[in-house]
Amino acid sequence: DTSTNDTVIALCHSVNTPGIGADAHVTTANSEQAVRLQAALTALAQGLSKSIAWDGEGATCLMQVNVSGASTDSDARTIARSVAASSLFKAAVFGRAP
Protein backbone atom coordinates (compact mmCIF):
# COMPACT_ATOMS: atom_id res chain seq x y z
CA ASP A 1 0.00 0.00 0.00
CA THR A 2 1.12 3.56 -0.56
CA SER A 3 0.71 6.83 1.28
CA THR A 4 0.76 10.32 -0.17
CA ASN A 5 2.54 11.63 2.93
CA ASP A 6 5.66 9.46 3.15
CA THR A 7 8.52 10.66 0.95
CA VAL A 8 12.30 10.28 1.06
CA ILE A 9 14.47 12.29 -1.32
CA ALA A 10 18.28 12.24 -1.56
CA LEU A 11 20.15 15.05 -3.30
CA CYS A 12 23.83 15.52 -3.94
CA HIS A 13 26.07 17.97 -5.72
CA SER A 14 29.80 18.16 -6.19
CA VAL A 15 31.76 20.75 -4.24
CA ASN A 16 35.35 21.15 -3.20
CA THR A 17 35.10 20.73 0.55
CA PRO A 18 38.18 21.60 2.59
CA GLY A 19 39.45 18.62 4.57
CA ILE A 20 37.96 16.00 2.24
CA GLY A 21 40.58 14.41 0.05
CA ALA A 22 40.17 13.80 -3.66
CA ASP A 23 39.92 10.05 -2.94
CA ALA A 24 36.54 10.67 -1.24
CA HIS A 25 34.91 11.83 -4.47
CA VAL A 26 33.15 9.48 -6.87
CA THR A 27 34.92 9.71 -10.20
CA THR A 28 33.36 6.79 -12.12
CA ALA A 29 30.26 4.64 -11.69
CA ASN A 30 32.34 1.50 -10.98
CA SER A 31 34.93 3.07 -8.70
CA GLU A 32 35.47 1.88 -5.13
CA GLN A 33 33.96 5.15 -3.89
CA ALA A 34 30.84 4.64 -6.02
CA VAL A 35 30.41 1.07 -4.78
CA ARG A 36 30.78 2.18 -1.14
CA LEU A 37 28.38 5.09 -1.67
CA GLN A 38 25.84 2.80 -3.33
CA ALA A 39 26.05 0.32 -0.44
CA ALA A 40 25.59 3.10 2.12
CA LEU A 41 22.65 4.64 0.25
CA THR A 42 21.01 1.23 -0.18
CA ALA A 43 21.32 0.49 3.54
CA LEU A 44 19.93 3.92 4.40
CA ALA A 45 17.02 3.61 1.95
CA GLN A 46 16.13 0.11 3.19
CA GLY A 47 16.22 1.26 6.81
CA LEU A 48 14.09 4.33 6.09
CA SER A 49 11.56 2.37 4.03
CA LYS A 50 11.18 -0.22 6.80
CA SER A 51 10.76 2.56 9.37
CA ILE A 52 8.10 4.24 7.22
CA ALA A 53 6.24 0.93 6.75
CA TRP A 54 6.48 -0.01 10.42
CA ASP A 55 5.21 3.44 11.43
CA GLY A 56 2.16 3.09 9.16
CA GLU A 57 -1.25 3.69 10.66
CA GLY A 58 -2.53 0.44 12.13
CA ALA A 59 0.68 -1.46 11.36
CA THR A 60 1.15 -4.46 13.66
CA CYS A 61 3.60 -6.47 11.54
CA LEU A 62 6.44 -5.75 9.17
CA MET A 63 6.88 -8.40 6.48
CA GLN A 64 10.01 -8.97 4.44
CA VAL A 65 9.90 -11.55 1.66
CA ASN A 66 13.21 -13.05 0.51
CA VAL A 67 13.26 -15.09 -2.69
CA SER A 68 16.14 -17.38 -3.62
CA GLY A 69 16.62 -19.53 -6.68
CA ALA A 70 14.73 -17.29 -9.11
CA SER A 71 16.07 -17.13 -12.65
CA THR A 72 16.24 -13.33 -12.69
CA ASP A 73 15.87 -10.39 -10.29
CA SER A 74 12.66 -9.50 -12.11
CA ASP A 75 11.26 -12.98 -11.47
CA ALA A 76 12.26 -12.73 -7.80
CA ARG A 77 10.50 -9.35 -7.46
CA THR A 78 7.35 -10.75 -9.11
CA ILE A 79 7.31 -13.74 -6.77
CA ALA A 80 7.98 -11.61 -3.68
CA ARG A 81 5.25 -9.11 -4.58
CA SER A 82 2.82 -11.94 -5.27
CA VAL A 83 3.45 -13.44 -1.84
CA ALA A 84 3.42 -10.09 -0.01
CA ALA A 85 0.17 -9.02 -1.70
CA SER A 86 -1.60 -12.32 -0.97
CA SER A 87 -4.57 -11.87 1.37
CA LEU A 88 -4.06 -15.42 2.65
CA PHE A 89 -0.41 -14.71 3.50
CA LYS A 90 -1.32 -11.40 5.20
CA ALA A 91 -4.02 -13.13 7.25
CA ALA A 92 -1.58 -15.85 8.31
CA VAL A 93 1.04 -13.27 9.36
CA PHE A 94 -1.49 -11.08 11.17
CA GLY A 95 -2.94 -14.13 12.95
CA ARG A 96 0.57 -15.34 13.78
CA ALA A 97 -0.10 -18.66 12.08
CA PRO A 98 3.05 -20.76 11.59
GIJO-V406017 format. One record per residue. D_LAST is the distance of its C-alpha to the last C-alpha in Angstrom with 1 decimal. Layout:
D_LAST / D_LAST
This chain:
24.0 / 27.3 / 29.5 / 33.3 / 33.5 / 31.5 / 33.6 / 34.1 / 37.3 / 38.7 / 42.4 / 44.6 / 48.3 / 50.5 / 52.9 / 54.9 / 53.6 / 55.8 / 54.1 / 51.6 / 52.7 / 53.0 / 50.2 / 47.7 / 48.3 / 46.5 / 49.2 / 47.3 / 43.9 / 43.2 / 44.7 / 42.9 / 43.2 / 41.6 / 38.6 / 38.2 / 38.5 / 36.0 / 33.4 / 34.2 / 34.0 / 30.7 / 29.2 / 30.8 / 29.7 / 26.0 / 26.1 / 28.0 / 25.8 / 22.6 / 24.7 / 25.9 / 22.5 / 21.1 / 24.3 / 24.0 / 24.8 / 21.9 / 19.4 / 16.5 / 14.3 / 15.6 / 13.9 / 15.4 / 15.2 / 16.9 / 18.4 / 20.3 / 22.8 / 24.0 / 27.8 / 28.6 / 27.4 / 27.9 / 25.7 / 22.9 / 23.4 / 23.4 / 20.1 / 18.5 / 20.1 / 19.0 / 15.3 / 15.8 / 18.0 / 15.8 / 15.5 / 12.6 / 10.7 / 12.1 / 11.3 / 7.5 / 8.1 / 10.7 / 9.0 / 6.4 / 3.8 / 0.0
